[in-house]
């Protein structure tokens, strides 16, 4: 009986400690849960050295499948592709999702520029390190600008190109760029409203932890944004020289990169296909995957 009581008290203490930890550091616990679910689902989590920088990446799908490399956007990580990747895996593709330097579980070197051009060089180096000779390449938001540079610099290595609500054009932003490193709950709410037409209410304890993240790692985002604002890496003149098939996917309600930019990309890439996803904003591959996933697979299978 005494042993049973001790066990009960031990369980209560563990639950209390875990509960308190979750309230204090919810992002840590949510990340660990995500990593556990990836492991349980068979998603490979690996590191590779690229130009002296440790880059983390996720990989899934048959080893013999056509390789698809998906590049995330500003301030996020490889896990942003979690909803879309299974569509490609089920269709027989081998999907690689790197964390760019500065993001996710990759290193954050203090002396790196975090510009689109230099991140593109790291993506090409990532392909070299894994021995990926010819890939299908997809990029979302800032990642879309990065993959345009990779495709231009390595025309013979990109079989197909996919651009999801992608930056690249020499156009000024239509939103307050400071919101990408919010300093308070109000600014975080404004950022969420920019990203999605249907933002979910965030509990206060999670909001506080998210703001801590921005205070700790926001310098990477600020450095990348400062580089993008110079528009020195604009791709307007590069795009007409790309000849591979291109799929452009855009959320009709994107408040960060208006649909007009997707239409301009489509004009500059006459061989491209443009799919505008109704009812969705900047997060179309994540929030409208039921529409985006089948279209991506159809493009890949053409």
C-alpha positions in Angstrom: 0.0 0.0 0.0 2.8 2.4 0.9 4.6 1.6 -2.4 1.3 2.3 -4.3 1.0 5.7 -2.6 4.6 6.5 -3.4 4.0 5.6 -7.1 0.8 7.8 -7.2 2.7 10.8 -5.7 5.5 10.3 -8.1 3.1 10.3 -11.0 1.4 13.5 -9.6 4.8 15.2 -9.3 5.8 14.3 -12.8 2.5 15.6 -14.2 2.9 18.8 -12.3 6.5 19.3 -13.4 5.6 18.6 -17.0 2.6 20.8 -16.9 4.6 23.7 -15.4 7.3 23.2 -18.0 4.8 23.3 -20.8 3.3 26.6 -19.5 6.8 28.1 -19.2 8.3 26.7 -22.4 5.4 25.5 -24.7 7.4 25.8 -27.9 10.1 23.4 -26.6 7.4 20.8 -25.7 5.5 21.3 -29.0 8.7 21.0 -31.0 9.7 17.8 -29.2 6.2 16.4 -29.9 6.7 17.3 -33.6 10.0 15.6 -33.7 8.6 12.5 -32.0 5.8 12.3 -34.6 8.2 12.7 -37.4 10.3 9.8 -36.1 7.2 7.7 -35.6 6.1 8.4 -39.1 9.5 7.3 -40.6 10.6 10.8 -41.5 14.4 10.9 -41.6 16.1 13.7 -39.6 19.7 14.2 -40.6 22.6 16.7 -40.7 25.0 17.5 -43.4 28.0 19.9 -43.6 27.7 22.5 -46.3 30.6 25.0 -46.7 31.5 24.5 -43.0 27.9 25.0 -41.8 25.8 22.2 -40.3 22.5 22.0 -42.2 19.7 19.9 -40.8 17.2 18.4 -43.1 14.2 16.1 -43.3 13.8 13.4 -45.9 11.1 10.9 -46.8 10.0 8.7 -49.6 11.6 5.9 -51.6 15.3 6.2 -52.1 14.9 5.4 -55.8 12.3 8.2 -56.3 12.9 11.3 -58.3 14.4 13.8 -55.8 12.3 16.8 -54.9 13.9 19.6 -52.8 11.5 21.9 -51.0 12.9 25.2 -49.5 11.0 27.0 -46.8 10.4 30.7 -46.3 11.5 33.5 -43.9 11.4 32.7 -40.2 10.2 29.2 -40.4 11.7 25.7 -41.0 11.5 22.4 -42.9 8.4 21.3 -40.9 6.3 23.9 -42.8 6.2 21.3 -45.7 4.7 18.6 -43.4 1.2 18.8 -45.0 2.4 18.8 -48.6 5.3 16.4 -48.6 3.1 13.2 -48.1 1.3 13.9 -51.4 4.7 13.7 -53.2 5.9 10.7 -51.1 2.7 8.7 -51.9 3.3 9.5 -55.6 6.7 7.9 -55.3 9.0 10.9 -55.0 12.0 11.2 -52.7 11.4 14.5 -50.8 14.2 16.5 -49.1 13.4 19.5 -46.9 16.4 21.4 -45.6 16.4 23.9 -42.7 18.2 26.9 -44.3 21.2 28.2 -42.3 19.7 30.4 -39.5 16.5 28.5 -39.2 15.1 25.3 -37.7 17.7 22.9 -36.4 20.5 24.2 -38.7 23.4 26.3 -37.5 23.0 30.1 -37.2 26.5 31.5 -38.1 26.9 35.1 -37.0 29.0 36.0 -40.0 26.5 34.8 -42.7 24.6 37.3 -44.8 21.3 35.4 -44.9 20.6 37.0 -48.3 18.6 35.2 -50.9 21.7 34.8 -53.1 23.9 33.3 -50.4 21.1 31.0 -49.1 20.8 29.8 -52.8 24.4 28.9 -52.8 23.8 26.9 -49.6 20.9 25.0 -51.2 23.1 24.2 -54.2 25.8 23.1 -51.8 23.2 20.9 -50.0 22.4 19.2 -53.3 26.1 18.6 -53.9 26.7 17.2 -50.4 23.8 14.7 -50.9 24.9 13.8 -54.4 21.6 15.1 -56.0 22.5 15.7 -59.6 19.2 16.7 -61.0 16.2 17.6 -58.9 12.7 19.0 -58.9 12.9 22.2 -56.9 10.2 24.0 -54.9 10.3 27.2 -52.8 7.8 29.0 -50.7 7.8 32.8 -50.1 11.5 33.7 -49.5 12.3 30.1 -50.4 10.7 30.8 -53.8 13.2 33.6 -54.5 16.0 31.3 -53.4 15.1 28.5 -55.8 14.8 30.9 -58.7 18.5 31.8 -58.1 19.4 28.1 -57.8 17.5 27.3 -61.1 19.2 30.2 -62.9 22.7 29.4 -61.7 22.3 25.6 -62.3 20.0 25.3 -65.3 21.0 21.7 -66.0 20.3 20.5 -62.5 16.7 21.6 -62.1 14.2 19.4 -64.0 11.1 21.2 -62.8 10.5 24.4 -60.7 7.6 25.1 -58.3 7.0 28.5 -56.8 4.5 29.0 -53.9 3.6 32.6 -53.1 7.2 33.4 -54.0 9.3 36.6 -53.6 11.7 37.5 -56.4 10.3 40.5 -58.3 11.7 44.0 -58.0 8.7 45.3 -56.2 8.5 47.1 -52.8 6.7 45.3 -50.0 3.0 46.2 -49.4 3.1 45.5 -45.6 5.1 46.7 -42.6 8.2 44.5 -42.7 8.9 45.1 -39.0 6.0 42.8 -38.2 8.2 39.8 -39.1 10.0 40.3 -35.8 7.0 41.3 -33.6 7.8 42.9 -30.2 4.4 42.5 -28.5 1.2 40.5 -28.7 -0.5 43.2 -30.9 2.2 43.0 -33.5 2.2 39.2 -33.4 -1.6 39.3 -34.1 -1.1 41.7 -37.0 1.6 39.3 -38.5 -0.8 36.4 -38.2 -3.5 38.4 -39.9 -1.1 39.0 -42.8 -0.2 35.4 -43.1 -3.7 33.9 -43.1 -7.2 35.1 -43.7 -8.4 33.0 -40.8 -5.9 33.4 -37.9 -6.5 31.2 -34.8 -6.5 32.8 -31.4 -3.1 32.1 -29.7 -3.2 31.4 -25.9 -1.3 34.0 -23.9 1.4 31.6 -22.6 2.2 30.5 -26.1 2.3 34.2 -27.3 4.8 35.0 -24.6 7.1 32.1 -25.7 6.8 33.0 -29.4 7.8 36.6 -28.6 10.8 35.2 -26.6 11.8 33.3 -29.8 11.8 36.5 -31.8 13.8 38.3 -29.2 16.4 35.5 -29.3 16.6 34.7 -33.0 14.9 37.6 -34.7 18.3 39.0 -35.7 18.5 36.3 -38.5 15.1 37.4 -39.9 16.1 41.1 -39.6 19.3 40.5 -41.5 17.5 38.5 -44.2 14.8 41.1 -44.5 17.3 44.0 -44.7 18.9 42.2 -47.6 15.6 41.6 -49.4 14.6 45.2 -49.0 17.6 46.3 -51.1 16.0 44.2 -53.9 19.6 43.4 -55.2 18.5 39.8 -55.6 15.5 40.5 -57.7 15.0 37.9 -60.4 13.0 39.8 -63.1 15.8 39.6 -65.6 16.6 36.0 -64.8 13.1 34.5 -65.2 12.8 34.7 -69.0 16.0 32.6 -69.3 14.5 29.7 -67.4 13.2 27.0 -69.7 12.2 24.2 -67.4 8.5 23.6 -66.7 7.3 25.9 -63.8 4.3 25.6 -61.6 3.2 28.8 -59.8 0.8 28.4 -56.9 -0.7 31.5 -55.2 -3.2 32.1 -52.4 -6.0 34.4 -53.7 -6.0 36.3 -50.4 -2.3 36.7 -49.9 -1.7 40.0 -48.1 2.1 39.7 -48.1 2.6 39.0 -51.8 -0.5 40.0 -53.8 -1.8 37.8 -56.6 -0.6 40.4 -59.1 3.0 39.3 -58.4 2.1 35.7 -59.2 0.6 36.9 -62.5 3.7 38.9 -63.3 5.9 35.8 -62.6 3.5 33.9 -65.0 4.1 36.5 -67.7 7.8 36.4 -67.3 7.8 32.6 -67.5 5.7 31.8 -70.6 6.1 28.1 -70.1 4.6 28.3 -66.5 1.2 27.2 -65.2 -0.5 29.5 -62.6 -2.9 28.1 -60.0 -4.7 30.7 -57.8 -6.1 29.0 -54.7 -9.4 30.7 -53.6 -10.0 31.3 -49.9 -6.3 31.0 -49.0 -3.6 33.5 -48.1 0.2 33.3 -48.0 0.2 29.9 -46.4 -1.5 28.0 -49.2 0.8 24.9 -49.2 0.0 24.5 -45.5 -3.6 25.6 -45.1 -5.0 24.6 -48.5 -3.1 21.4 -49.0 -6.2 19.5 -50.2 -6.2 21.8 -53.3 -2.5 22.3 -53.6 -1.3 18.7 -53.1 -3.1 17.1 -56.0 -2.1 19.9 -58.3 1.6 19.6 -57.4 1.5 15.8 -58.0 -0.2 16.3 -61.3 2.5 18.8 -62.4 5.2 16.5 -61.2 3.8 13.5 -63.1 3.4 15.5 -66.4 
